[in-house]
Structures are given as C-alpha cells and as structure tokens.
Amino acid sequence: MTQHDVTDRPPVHALLADGTTVCIRPARPGDHEQIRGLYEEMCPENLRLRFFSPCRGSARLSADRVCGPVGPGCRALLAETQGRVVGVGEYESGDEKDTAEVAIAVADGLHHRGVGTLLIEHLVSAARADGITAFTADALSENHEVLKLFADLGLRTERHFEGPEVRCTINLDQSDAYLTAVEERGRTADVASLRPLLRPRTVAVVGAGRTPGSVGRAILHQLHSGGYTGRLFAVNPSATAILGVPSYPSVPSLPRTPDLAVIATPAHAVPVVAEECGRAGVRALVVVSAGLDSGHAQALLTACRTYGMRLVGPNCLGISDTDPDLSLDATFAAGHPHPGTAGVAVQSGGVGIALLEGLSRLGIGVSSFASLGDKYDVSGNDMLQWWESDGRTDLALLHLESFGNPRAFSRTARRVTRWMPVLTVDAGRTEAGRKAAASHTAAAATRTMTRGALFTQAGITATRSVGELLETAALLHAQPLPAGSRVAIVTNAGGAGVLAADACAEAGLALPAPAPGLIDDLLAVLPEGAGVGNPVDATAAVTEQQLTECVERVVRYDGIDAVLVALVPTAVAAATGDDLVRAVTGAAGRRPKPVAVVRLEQGLSVELLPAAEGGSVLSYAEAQSAAWALAHAAHRAAWLARPAGTIPHLDGVETERARTLVADHLAAHPDGAWLDPRTCAGLLTCYGIPQIPWAWAETEDEAVMAADRLRGVDGRVVMKAHWPGLVHKSEQRAVRLDLRGDQQIRSAFRDFRTRFAGLMTGVVLQPLAARGTELFAGVVQDQVFGPLVLFGLGGTATEVLADHAARLAPLTDHDVHDLMTSPRCAPLLFGARGGGAVDLGGLEQLLLRLSRMATDLPQLAEADFNPVLATPDGVTVLDARIRLVPCRPQDPYLRRLRREPVTDH
C-alpha cells in the first residue's frame, strides 16, 4: 500500500453504539495538533494504560508517528465528530509483512460508545487488503477495557502474559463468527440511530403553509389529527400558529430542539434548512421535497453526515408509527394507518398508500411505515433491523427498487426471516433494450436472475405484484404454514374445481389422490353423486353440515398440507338457507393446516373471514391468487425447515498466488482484458479446478508435436484458434474437432492461419474428450450485488435453451445443492432414464471452487466455463474464458453509511 493509496482513501461515516455518527478517515500531517491534544487531554491513568507510563511526552511522539510519512504496511485512521478528533487507530508491519502491531486510543469521555471497536473494524478491513493476516498488541494486564475490546471482536485472539503485560495476537480471518459480531454491533448502533426518527419526542414540520393544498400543511394535519403524543411545532416565518399548532419563524427559534424535523420546503431551500437543523441539534430528518439537483442532494447528505442526522427521503411520502403511546403519522396519505403488526418500507409513495390501505382493510394493520423515496440514507436494511428489535412487528413488507448493499442486506434478511416473514415485490424484473453480453455467463446473468438469487438465498418471499404481496401477507398473517406443498381442493362446482386445479399446478403445488380410507369417509358424508378425487366435487347439492364435515375430514388427513375450497353461489344453497362459507370457516377454526377459500363472485381480491374458535380464513376472488399465496407459504416452510448452510473448507487453494497472477496481468493490461490460455489455466490451477490436458502452439510444426503428446487411445485431438478478445469460438468457426494424423493437424492449422490472418496468435490443442453431459458454469461480477455464480446446460445451445440457475457467492453447501437441482437438465445429472449419475461430488467441488475464486478476486469480471464435461468418473473443464478488470477491493460488510446520494440498481 503506497502513501498515495492510504491518504487518498475517502472518508466514510459510521454509527457508534449510541447511534451517533463519526467520520473515519486517514490521518494527515495537518492533524498533528489535534492528535497531540487528544493524548495530552487524557487523564494520567488513561495515559498510563495507553503508553505504560503517564509521561505526556509520549503524546508528541505518537502524533509525530501518526502524521508522519506513510510506508507500505502502515496505516493510521482517525475517528472524528464535527471536526474534532475523538479516536486514533494505527497499525505498522515489521519484518514479518503479514503481521502488524496495532494500537488504539480514544478521547476521555467517549469510552464505551464503540469508537475503538469501530476503528479496529476499519483497520482489520484495510489490513486484509494490505495482505496482513494478524494483528499483535501489547497491553497492561490491568487494562481490562482494551483486552475486552479485542476479545469481543469476534476474531480468534490469543493472549500471552509476561509479568504485568499481556501480548495479544489477533487472527484477521473473516470468519462467520466475526461477521456475526460485526452485524450485532451494527444492529445495535442502527436501532439506536433510528429512535429519534421513529420514536421522536418532539417533531417540527418545516414548510407547513397557512393555506390548504401544501404538502407541509397536510403532514402537520396528519400529525395533529392522528393524536401524536409528543410536542409538535410548525416552522413558518409568516405565522404564529397553523391548524392550532404553534409556529415559529425558523428551526433555531423553536423553544425546544426537535428530535425529528419534517422538511417540506422547495428543493432549493432544503440544504439550508438541513444545515440549520444540524446546528440546532436535530437528530433525524424526513425530506418529502422532490426535485433536488445534484448540488442540493450532496449538500443535504453532507449536512446529515456532519451533524449525525439520519435521513428518510428526499421525494418521499413520510413515516408513521402506530404505537398508541406515540401515534406518529408524518405522512400526507389520505387516512391514518390502522395499528397492527406489519412493518412496511417502500420507495414508491403510491405503492406505500396501496399497502397501507390494504393492510388496514385486511385487519393486519401497520406497526411502522417508511416511504424511503430516493433513499439517500435510511434503507430497507435499516428498517429490517428496526422491526427485528421493536417488539411489535411480526411481518415485514418491502417494495425496493434499488439495493445499496445487497450482501449486508442478505445477511440481515437471512437472520430476520428465521422468525418473521419478509415479503417483497420483485420490481424492475425486465430489462428492455439490454445489450448482448460478451460471454455466455454475462448473457445469462439478467437482473431478474440476480435479484431472484438474493431473495432465494435470504429466505425472502418475492411476489410479482402489490396485489400478490397483500394476498400472500394475509395468508402468512392469518394461517399456519403448510408442512409441504400437497393441496386438496374441495368445491361445489366442477368447473371451479378445474380452475383451482390448474392454478395449483401452475404455482408448483401437488394434488395427490386421496387414500382409500379418506375416500370412504368423504362418501359417507357427501351427497349422492359427489366425486371423491382431487378435486373433491361435493356437487351443488351439498349442505352446510355436509361441507363442514367434508372439510374437517380433509384437514385431518395426513396426506395433504393445505386445503383450498372453491365455492360458487347456487340456488340450492340459497333455497335451503345453507351458508357454505360459514361451513368452511367453521371447519377451519384453529387447525394446524392452512385453509383458503375461493369465491369467484367476490369483489375484493382477498378478504379476511372470521373463523370459528378464533382466527381467520382467507377468501380470494381468483384461484390463482389463493394458489400462489399457498405456494409462497410452502416455500417459506421449506426454507425454515432447512438448517442454515455453511461454506465448506476447500483444500489446495492458493489465494496469494492467484492474486499475484491477477496483479501481474493487470499491470500488463491496465484497462483489463481476457486472459490468454496459459494465464487462464494457471488461475484455475490455483483453485484446483480440473482441466483437460492441453498444449499451446504458435506454428504448424509445434501443433503437430503437441498433438503427438496429447493423443489418447483413439488418437483424436481438438484444435482451437486463439486471439485476444475471442470468446465465442464456435460462432467464428474457430474450433476443429476429431483431428487424426499429422496431415489433418497441419491442414487445420493452415485453415485457421488463412482465415484469421492478422488476428490469431496461436492455437490450443486438446485430446478429444469422452462422451458425457455438457454443462456450463460461470461467474459475473455485479458492481452492486457482488459475484453471481451460474450453472446449467452447456454446449453451443446454452444461451438458446437458457437452462440456468444462479446464486450469489460465496456459496454455501445448500446453495450448491440448489444450483445443481434447479435447472431443467438436473435429472440428467442424477441418472435419469437409466443413465448413471455424474460425479456429483466433483461437480459440487467445481462450483465451490469457482465461487471461492470469484470471492477472492473482485477483479474477476467474468468467468465462462463452457463446456464442462460431467461423467460418472469426473468433472472436467474443456474450455475456460476469464476476463479481469482493474477493481479496488471493497469490504461489503464494513460498517459505513452511504457517502453519495445516488440510487443504485
């Protein structure tokens, strides 16, 4: 790491344990006096614990070192609040380049707020990038605070006591235990920072007008009429009261500093108001104003970071919290949300209004709501962590058009979804006008596939529309989860049963035939002429009592996991006074299996019907809605039933050698390039990825000699032309198969040399591979989501057939299993139609090693293994293409707040 690299690292902001914001940045020569002052202001005891002596001369020496010239393996970071240095962290490597001495100092009065821990986390991330694998630190054995700091990091730490001192060695491996510890610290800090936003004791609405029609006035009205229990002020230079709420000319003139300010001014005034709020001590902003240009946007975010304010918006509907002790409704929606247990976060205000109304109508209600708008700061990840901790939310609904940090979001969601359903609308599934990609991997890696991988791996229920989101949320709220995907259909009309059966099949649900014992039970209670299959056709003559008994027996049957009852109104039931809906709700009650009703005449897409013995039953207007809701519930049950995956250990991985290879290639190709065959093979060897034997030749005679060495038992070889940038060899007719004898080798080489004159740099020769299943495996590095691993059917038709599955790296053992079983070609791998199964263990290893390579090397833009030959005896890469691009590694799990007001993918 050069001095230029260190000092030019941009500052980042992060949250302390109490929710306040600090800036973490490199130390510079101009910081000398502040750093010296930090040490000199320490009490004698803290000074002794830091330097093993109360001598204040150590302060100057430390400031000299921290602000002095920076060499390789050295780094000093500062923690700063509003221009004041409150913490220093540094490391320096000695003769052992992979080990560095680390030291931390925190200003008096700021201990126990997480300053030192946050500095250590950032130093750990930087040290890993420098190739450092361990920190060492000396401390007095009585310095319990710093010893506890090291012990609580989540990193493997060893202690060696020598008299009054203790030597700590901290291993910097990024284990799951470390990431979990970082997550927990981040969650604590995040929740604390959101309290002034979502639990404010005082609120000011800036920009509330005196005349009806303004957004600010509407928000003030919602707060006032909604019964907000805290202090409420308006800010308007031309009024002393608005809607009965006291008004003041500016934020500084308010009699009490608000926790939360809602800004509804014209866009050009937003940065000025935000600055005033920050100076006054406001802790959170909701900016509903729209139309901020880039300058206004950056000024707004800078004010929030400088003064430690959390921000929702701009361009948003507002926020609300329905806790009766607060009754906060700082939105301009038409009505107040009903109290309940669903947490809602959206980017679109229109979607937010639809969800608020739908949840209120269904009786689910809302715990808290955030319209994130342009999402400069507070994100869906923040809201998930809030709901996880608020003690009121048991259902999370998200509508996110962008992801700031998908990998951190995925880890949070994996944790949250273990005990609370998290549902989303998969917005932006299409990519009109998407350009053709350079490789099979990039061509297959659509945005839909990437988002789908994120949702699947995190256990998030992804629906296709707002309607489907509400329909599924209602079922998950009101009914138990099914144990599986087996559904029984009961109907009083054959046609309705057929529609329901089609809907279930299309949603991936199974319709098993009833067992003989159930058939006998149903025939005993149903009217003559009933059809007892699946669907069960109870006929139009069924009575309320008969239908009740039928549904009760089906629910008790062990061979199914859920019941769907499709009903149509008939003159028979009307004439006898039977209420078939009441029959179903009476039979369902508090049963261990979900029961859903379909009523084709129903006006609303979904309704909640009170059931006997308490609880509710869902009634849907369409069979498709009910089927998809049941399918989503079954998927959630299956995800919960499976233990969390682990990332297996891989033997024979040479990460440092691979990084050196990548660095050498990019030094020769500063703009990035596809690897030549030798370098590509070398990189695969670093990760133990099996390759077919091969040889490189640049002349006709070299090709003949190489073919002689490579010929197998049958003597046949393959020749492939090569030049920089060639990807699709088959399309260019740059592959010759089944070559025998020297003459055919020479003829093929001359053909390539003639057709590709001026391009071809050489040829690759390989023995003709045995027969087997041709597969495809690859990676594409997404700038936002990280590396995406793809797998499926290979060969020349891989893009045409599009039989691919995808998961985000790093892959767990469960992810690899899902990749291998998801494509349509999966039965071929497991020995379908009498064929033997391929080497499944070898295939698992290939995918895990590909995932590891992509995780280790962020410069890997694309990797394309096609074909991969799978046989019962092994798995071999027959052709590999890898493209590298210059990329500064970023730690996706490092705690930091957003730096720029941009909307991501």
N, C-alpha and C positions, 0 to 999 in steps of 0.2 A: 504494500500500500504506500503510495508516494504521498509527499506532503500536499501536493495539489489535490489528490483524491480526498484526503482527510478534511482539509479546511474548506473545501468546496461542497461538502455534503450539506444539503439544505436542512435547515432546522425543521423539527417536527414537534407537534404538540401532543400531549398525552394527559391522561387523567390520573390524579393521585387517589389514594384510598378514600378521602373525604369528598371526592367529586370535583375538586378544584383542578385547574388546568396549569400545567407547566410547559415550558418550551425546552426541549432537549436539543442542544446544538454543540458543534465543536468549539473548543476553546481557541481563542485567537490572542495575539500579542496585546491588543488593546484591553483585554480583560484582566491584566495583571493586578491592578489596584483593587478591583472588586474581589478577586480570589484571595489576595493577601488579607483584605479586610474580613472576609468570611472566616479565615483561620484566626485572625487576631481578636475577633469578637467572641470566639469560643471561651467558655468558662475554663478555668485551669484543669478541672477534672476531665472534660471532654478533650481538651488539648493533649493531656497526658495519655488518654486512651488512644488517640489517633497517632501520636508520634512517639509514644512510650516515654515521653518527657514533657513537662509543662513549659519547656523553653519556647518563647514566642519567635525566636529566630528561625524556627522551622517553617513558619508561615511564609517568610520571604523566599526561602529555598524551594518550597513547594510551588509557589506562584511562578518562580523562575522556570522550574521544570515544566509545569503545565502549559505555560505560554511560550516556551522556547521552541527551537527548531524541531520539526517532527520528522522522524525517520521511519523506515519500514518496521512493522510490528509494534508501533506505538500509537496510542490514541488517548485523547482527553476529551471528555464530554462534560458540559455544564447543564444544570437544571436552573431555569430562570423563570421568575414570575414578574411580569410588568417591568422588565429591565433590571431586576435585582437577582444576582446570582445566589441561589439557595443550596446548591449542591455541586460537588465535583466528583467525577469518576474517571479513573485513568487505568491504563494497563501498558506494560512495556515488556517485550520479549527479550530474553538474553541470548546466551549461546545456543540454547535449545529453542529453535524457531517455532516449535509447535506448542510451547508453554510460555505464559506471560504472567508477570506479577501484577496483581490488581489491587487498587486502593479506592476507598470511598470516604467522602466527608460530607456531612450535612450541617447546615447552619443551626445554631441553637434556636430552640423554639419551633423547629419544624420536624422534630423526630416523631416517629410513629405515624407518619402520614404517607409513607411509601416512597419518599424521594429517593432513598438509597436503593431500594429494590428496583425501581423503575430505571435508574441509571445502570444498575447491573444488568438488567434485561437487555438494554440497548448496547452495552459493552459486549455481552455474550453474542448478540447478533453480529456485531461488527467484527468480533474476534473470529467467528466462524468464517466470515468472508475473507479474513486475512490468513486462513489456514491454521489458526490456533485451535488446539483441541483441549487445552486445560488451563485453568487459572490457578495460581498459587497466591496465598495471602498469609501474612504474619499478623497475629493479634495477641494482646494480653489475654490470658485465660479468664480474667475477670471482666472482659469486655463482652458481656452477655448479649448485648444488642446486636453487635456485628456478627457474632457467632450464630445467633438465631437467624439473622438475615440470610447467611449462607446456607444454613440448614433447611430453611423454608423455601428455597428457590425451586425445589423440585428436581435439582440436579444431584447426581451422585457425588457426595462430598466425604473426603477422608480427613481425619484430624490426627496430628502427631504432636504430643505435648513434650516440651523441653523446658522444664522448670516453670517460670511464670509465663512463658509464651506458648502459643499453640500455632502450628503450621497447618493451614488448610489447603487441600488440593481439591479443586472443583472440576469434574469432568464436564465438558461442554456438549456432549451428545444431545441432540434434540429428541429426547425420548417422549413417549406419550405422557409419562408422569410429569415432565417439565411443561409440556403444552397444557395439560390439565391444570397445573398450578398457575400458569400464566392466565388461563381462562378464568379461573376462580378470582384471581386478583382483579382482572379486567371487569368481571361481572360486578364485583363489589363497588369498584370505582364508578362504573357506568350507572348503576342504580342510584348511587349517591348523587351523581351529577344530574339525574333526571328528576329528582324530588322537587326542586324549585319550578320545574316545567309542569309536572303532572300533579303535584301536591302543593301548589302555591298558597301561601297565607295572605298574600296581597297581590292584586292584579291591577295593572293600568292599561287602558286602551288608548293608544296614541293615534290620533286621526279620526276620532269619533265626531261626526258632523252634527250640527243642530237641526238640519232639515232631513226628513226621511229620504231614503234612497242610497245613502252611503254604506259601504261595507262596514266601516268602523262603527257606525251607529247601530247596524244590525247585530254586530258582535256584542256591543255594550248591552243592547236589549236582551240578547240571549243570556248573558251572564246575570243580568239583573232579574229578569223574569224567571230564570231557571233556579233561583234561590241560592246563588253562590254564597257560602257561609263566611268567606273571608272579607277583607277590606277591598273595596272596589273604587277605582278612580278613573276619570276621563282626563285626557290631555288635549286641550283645545285653547289656543290663545284668545279666542273670541267669546268664550262662555264661562260662566261660573258654575253652571250645572246643566247636565244633559240627561233627560229621562229620569230626573231625580237623583242622579249620581253626581257628586261633587267633581268639578272640572278645574284644572289648573293649566296655566299657560305653557309649561314645559315640564319635562321629567325632573330636572333639578329642583323645581319649585314644589314638588309633591311633599306633603307633610310626613310621609313615610316611604322609605325605599321599597318599591315592589320587588317581590321575587320574580314575577313574570310580567313582561311588557308585550302586549299585542300591538304590532305596528301595522296600521292600515293607511299609510300616507302615500302620496305619489312616489313613484320609483326613485326620482332624483333626490328625495329627502330622506330615504331610508338610511343611507350610510351616516348622515349627520345625527339622526335620531339614535341609531345604534351606538355611536360614539358617546352621546350624552348618557344613554342607559349604562354603558360600561363604566364611565367615570362616576356615575351615581351609585354603583354597586349592585345593579340589577343582575340576577343570576341566569335568566333564561329569556329568550325571545321567540315569539311566533310572528313571522312576517307573512301576512296574507297578500301584500302588494305584489303585483306582477310587472313584467316589462323591464327588469333591471338589465342594463347593458354590462359588458364585461368589467368595466371600471367600477361601477356601482357594486357589482357582485363581489369583486375581490375586496373592496373596501368594507363591505358588510362582514365578510368572513374574517377579515383581519381584525376588525373590532371585536368580534366574538372570541377569537383566539387570544387576543391581547388581554382582554378583561375576564376571560374564563366563563363566557356565557354559552350555554347550549342553545341551539337554533333549530326550530322547525320551519321549513319553507326555504325560500320565499314561494310565492304563487301557490298558496295552499288554502284549504277550507278552514283550517284551525284544528283545535284539540278539544277533548272533553274527558271528564272523569265523573262517573255517575255515583261514586260513593256518597251516601246520604250525608256523611259528615263534611262533605266538600261541595257537591253539586256544581261542578265546574263545567260550563258549556260555553267555551270560547270559540264557537263556530258561527257561520252565517247560514247554516242549514235551516230549513223551514220550521222544523219542530225539534223538540228536545229528545235526545235518545232515551230509551227506557233502560233503567238499571238492569244489569244482568251479569253474565259470566264470560262473554265473548270479548276478547281483545281484537281490535281492528286497526290495521295500518295500511294506508293506500297512498299512491302517488296521484291518482286522478280524483279530484273533488267530486265529479259526477258519480264515479263508482262508489265513493265513500257514502254519498247520500243514499244510493240504492241499497247498500249493505246496511246502513243504519235503519232505514225504513223496513227492510226485510227482516232483520233480526228482531226489531220491535214487534212487528206483526206476528212473528212466529213465537213470541213469548220468551225467546232466548235472551234478548237484551244485550247490553254492552257494559263491560267493566271500564274500559278506557278506549279512546279513539284518537288516532293521529293521522291527519292528512299531511303527508310529507312533502307534497309539491315537488319543487325542483331538487330537494334533498341535498342541500349544501352540507348538512351536518348530521342531524339525527336520522337514523336509518331503520330498516326493518330489523336488523340485528340488535340495535339498542332496544327496540320495543319488545322483542322476544325475551331479552334478559329482564326487562321490567316486569312483564307478565309472569315470568318464571318466579319472581320474588314477591309479587304484590298480595298473594294470599286470596285473591278473588277471581282470578281468570282460570278457566279450565278449557278454553277453546280459543285458538288463535287463527285469525283470518288475515291474509296478506294479499295485496294487489301491488306487485312491484314490477315496474318497467325496467329497472336497472339494478345492478349489484355493485356496490363499491368494493367489497372484499368478499368474494364468494367463498373462499376457503375458510375464513373466520366464520362467516355465516353458516357454512355447512357444519362446522364443529359445534356451534351453538345450537343449531336446529337438531342435530343428532341427539344432543343431550335433552333438549326440551321435549322433543317428540316421544321420548320414552314414557312420559307421564301425561302429556297433553297433546291432543290432535292439533297439528299445524296444517292449515289449508291455504292454497294459493290459486289464483287464476294464472295459467301459463300464458301471459300476454306476449304479443310480438312473436308468434310462432312461425310466421312466414318471412321470407327474405326475397321480396320481389327484386328482380334485376341483379341477383347475386352473380358475380363473375365466376367464370370457370377457374378452378383451382389448378395449381401446378402439379399436384400429386394426387394419387388415389386417396390418401389419408385426408388431405385438405378438402378434397371434393366431397368426401363423405361427412366431414365434421360440420354439419349445419348448426346454426344457433339453436334450433329446436332440440337437436341431439345433445348439445352441451347442457342446456338448461334441464332437459329430462334426466341426464346423468346426475346433476346436482340434486334435483328433487328426489330421485330414487334413492341415492346413497344417504341422504339426510333424513329419509322417512317422511318427507313432506307429501301431503295429498294434493296432487296437481290436477285441477279441473280445467275444463275448456271454456267456461263462460261464467259470468257472475251468477246466472241462474243455477247452473250446476253446483257452484260453490255453496249457495244457500241451501239447495236441496240436500247436498251431502252433509253440510254442517248440521242441519236439522236432524238428520238420522243419527249422526255421531253424538249429538247432544241428548237425544230422547231415547235411544235404543241401545241395548248391549251390542258389543262387537260379535260378529259371527265367528265360529271356530274354524270355518273354512268357506269354500265358495259353492257349496251344494245348496241349491234353492228348490223349494217345492212351490208350485203355482196352484192356487185354488181359485176357481172362477164360477160364476153363474151363467156365463155365456161363452160358447165355444170360440167365437171369433176373438173375443177379448183375451182368451187364454192363448190363442195362437200368437197374437201381437205381443203378449207378455213373454212367451217362449222365445220368439225371435229377438226381443230386446235383451233377454238374459244371455242368450248365446252370443250376441254381438258384443256384449260387455265382458265376455270371458267367464261367465258363470256356468256351472254344470247343472244339468237337470236329470238327476238319477231316477231310475224307475223305482217305484215303491216296492218294498219287500212283501211277500205273500201275507204276512201277519197284518201289516198295515192295510193292505187291500181288503182283507176280511173285515177289519174294524170299520173302515170307511163305508163299505157296502151295507154294514149293519145300521148305520145312522143316516145315510143319504137316501133321497127319494129314488124310486124305481127309474131305471134308465140312465142313472148317473154313470159317467165314465171315470174309472179309477185308475188313471195313469199319472203321468206328469206332463201337462197339467191335469189336475183333478177337475172334471167338469161336473159341478154339482147341479147343473140344469137350472132353468128359470123357476122350477117348482120348489126349489129349496126354501125351507122356512128359517126363521131367525134361530130357533133352537137347533135345527139340524146343522146349520152353518157353524154355530158356536161349537158344537160337539166335533164337527169335522176339523175345524182349525185347531182345537185343543189337541186332538189326536195327532195331527201333523206336526204341531210344535213339539210334542213329546217324543216324536220318532227320532231315534239316534242317527238315522241315515241322512239327515239333512241339517243344514246350518242356519237357514233363514227361510221365511215364508213370505210369498208375495200373493196378495189376494186381489184379483181383478174383478171389479163389480160394475154392473150396469143396472140402472133403474128399470124395473119391469112392472107391468100392470098386475102380475100375480102377487108380488110382494106388497104393492100398494093396496090391493083389494083385501088382503088378509091382515094388513096392519103391521106386517113384519118389517123390522128395521135391520137390514143386512149389515150396515156399517156398525150399528150397535153390537151386532153379533160378533164382529171381528174384534172390536175394542174390548168387548167383554172377555173374549177368549184369550186375547194377548196379555193384558194386565202386566204384571211384573215377571215376565217369563225370561229365561236365560238366552233366548234367541230373538233376533230382530224380526219384527213383523211389519210389513209395509202394505199399504192399500193403494190401489189404482182405481180412480173414478173418472172415466172419460168425460163425464159431463161437468166436471169440476171447473170452476172459473179460474182459480189461482193455481199456479204451477205446483205449489206444495202448501199443505195446511197441517197444523198440529191438532190431533183429535185426542181429547181426554180419554184415558183408558180406565177400565175397572181396576180396583186395587191400587190406584195411583199410577203415575207415569203417563206416557203419551204414545200414540201411534201416528206415524206419518201417513198422510194421504196425498197422492200425486195425481196430476191430471194426465200424465203420459207414462206408459210403461217404461219407455227409455229412461226417464228421469229416475224412477224407482230402481231400475236395474243398475244404472251407473252409480247411484248412491250406495247400493248394496255391494257393488264391486269394489268401490273405494274403501268401504268398511272392511271387506275381506282382505284387501291388500294391506291395510293398516294392521289388522290382526296378525297376518303372516309376518309382517316386519317386526312387530313386537315379540312374536314367539321365537324369533331367531336371535341368538346372542350377538353382541357386538363383535364385528370382525377384528382381526389382528393383522398386522403387517408382518409376514413371515421373514425370518432371518435368511439371508442368501450368502452362501459360501462363494469364495473365489471372485469377489467383486473388487476391482482395482480403481477406486474412485479418483485418487490423486493422479494416477497415470492417465485416466480419461480426461481429467481437467487440463493436464499439461498438453495432451494431444489437441484438445479444443483450442487452448490458448495459442499454440503454435499455428494451427490452421487459420485462426482469425488474425494473427499477426501478418500472415502472408496474404490474407483476403479481408481487409479491414471492413468492407461492406457486406461480408458474409458470402457464402457460396455453397453449392452442393459438394459433398466430399468426393474425392476420387476413390476408386475401388480399394486401393491399399489402405488409405486412412479410414475408410468406412469399415473395412474388415478389422482393422486394429481397434476401432472403437467397440465393435461387437465383441471382440475377444476380451476387452476389459470387463465386460459384464457377463461373460460366459455364455453368450448366445450362440447356439450351434449353427455352423455354416457348412455348406457343401464345399469340398475341396475345389480350389480354383487356381488359375495362373494368369499372369499378365504378359502380354506380348505386344511389341511395337513394330515388328517386322514379320514378313511371311515365314522366314526360317525359324524365328522364335516361336511362332504359333505352332509350327509342326513339332518342334521339340517339346513344347508344353503339352501338346495333345498326346504325344507318346507317353509322357509321365502320368497323365491323368486318365488314360483309357482304362475302363473297367473290364469286366469279363467279356462283355459283348463288343468292346472296342469303340463304342459310340460316344461322341462328345458334342457339346453345345458351344457355339461361339456368339459373343455379344459385342457389338461395336460400342465404343465409349468416346464421348467428348464432354467437356464441361457444360452442365446445364441440361444434358439429355435425361429425360425422365421416363417417357412412355416409349420404350424400345419397340414394342410390338407395332404401335401405330406408325413408327418410322421404318418398319421392316428392317430393324437393326439386330434381329436375332435369327440365327440359323440353327436348326435342331438336327439331331440324328446324322451327324457327320461321321463318315468312316474313311479311314485311309488318308495318306498324306495328300493325295491329289484333291480330294474334296475339301481338305483344310485349306490348301493353297487357293483353290477356286473361290471359296467363301471369303477369304481374306481379301483377294483381289476385287471381288464384287463390292465389299464394304469400302475399300480404298478408293474405288472409282466413284461410287455413288455419294460418298461422304468426304470427297476431296476438300481439303481446307478446314474440315471440322474434326475428323476422327484423330484422336491422339493415341489410340491403341485398342486392343481387344481383350476381353476376358474369356477364358476357356474354362469349361467345367465338364465333368463326366455327365452323361445323360442320366438324370435321376430315375429311380424306380417309380413304379406306379403308386399312387396314393391319393389322398384327399388334398386338393389345393386350397389353402386358406390365405387369409390376408390379416396382417396385424400392423398397426401403425400408431403414431403419436402426432398430434398437432398441438403446438404451444399457443394457448389463448392468452392474450395480454391481460385479461381480467380474471378468467376462470382458472388459469394455470394449464398444466398438461392434460390433454384428453386422450385416453387410450382407446383405440377402436379395434374391433375384431369381427371377422365374418368370413364369408365365402370369398375365395381368391380367384386368381387367374385373370384372363383378359376381359371377362364379363363382370368384374367386381363392381364397377360403377353402374352398369346397366341393371343388374339384378338388385343392387343396393341392399344386400342382406347383411347388415352390420348392426352391432351393438356397441355401446360406448360407456365408459366410466371415467371419472376424474381420478388422476393419480394424486397421491400414492394409493395403489390398490391394496385392499385387504384380501384375505383368503375368500371372504364372501363375495367381494367384487369380482374376483377371478372366476368363481363358480358362475355368477350371473352372466359374465361375458361369454362363457363357453356354452351356456344353456339357452341364451336369449335368441340368437339368430335362427332363422328357419332351417338352416343346414345342420343344426345341432344334432338331430338324430343320427346323421352320418358319422359323427364323432364317437357315438356310443354304441355303434354296431347295429344300426337299423338294417332290416331286410337281410339278415343272416350274415352280414359282413362283420369282421372283427372290429372291436373298438380300437381307436388310435391310441397312441401313447399319451394318455390324459395327464399323467404326472409331468411328462416333458412339456406338454402344452401349457400347463399351469406355470411351470418354471419360465418358459419363454415370455409369457405375459407379465409375470412378476419382475423379471429382469428388464424388460422393456420399460415398465413403469419406473423402476429404480433409476434407469438411465435418464429418463425424462425428468425425474425429480431432482437428480443430482446436477443436471446440466440445463440451466434455464436458457442457454444459448441454442439449444436444440429446437429449431423452429418446426421441422417436420422429420419424421422417420417413416419410411414406407417399406414394409417387408411384404413383397408380393411377387411370386407365390411363396408361401410357407408350406412345405410338404409334410403332411402328417400321415404316418403309417403306424401299425402296431408296434414296430421296432424303434420308433423315434420320431422326433420333430426337427426339421432342418430348414433353415432359411436358404432359399435358392437365389433370391435377388433382393438386394437391400439398397435403398437410397436414403441419404441423410443430408439435411440442409442445416447449416449453422448460421446464426446471425449474431452480431455483437449485442450483448444484453448485460446491463448491470444487475447483478442478483439483488432481489428484494425479498426480505423475510415476510411472508404473508401473515405470520402470526405475531409479529412485533406490535406491541400496543402503541397506537398512534391515532390521532384524529385526522380527518380529511384536511388536506392542505389547500386544495384548489376547488373553487365552486364549479365543478363540471359534472355533467350527467354521464355515467358510464353506460356500458352495453345494457 
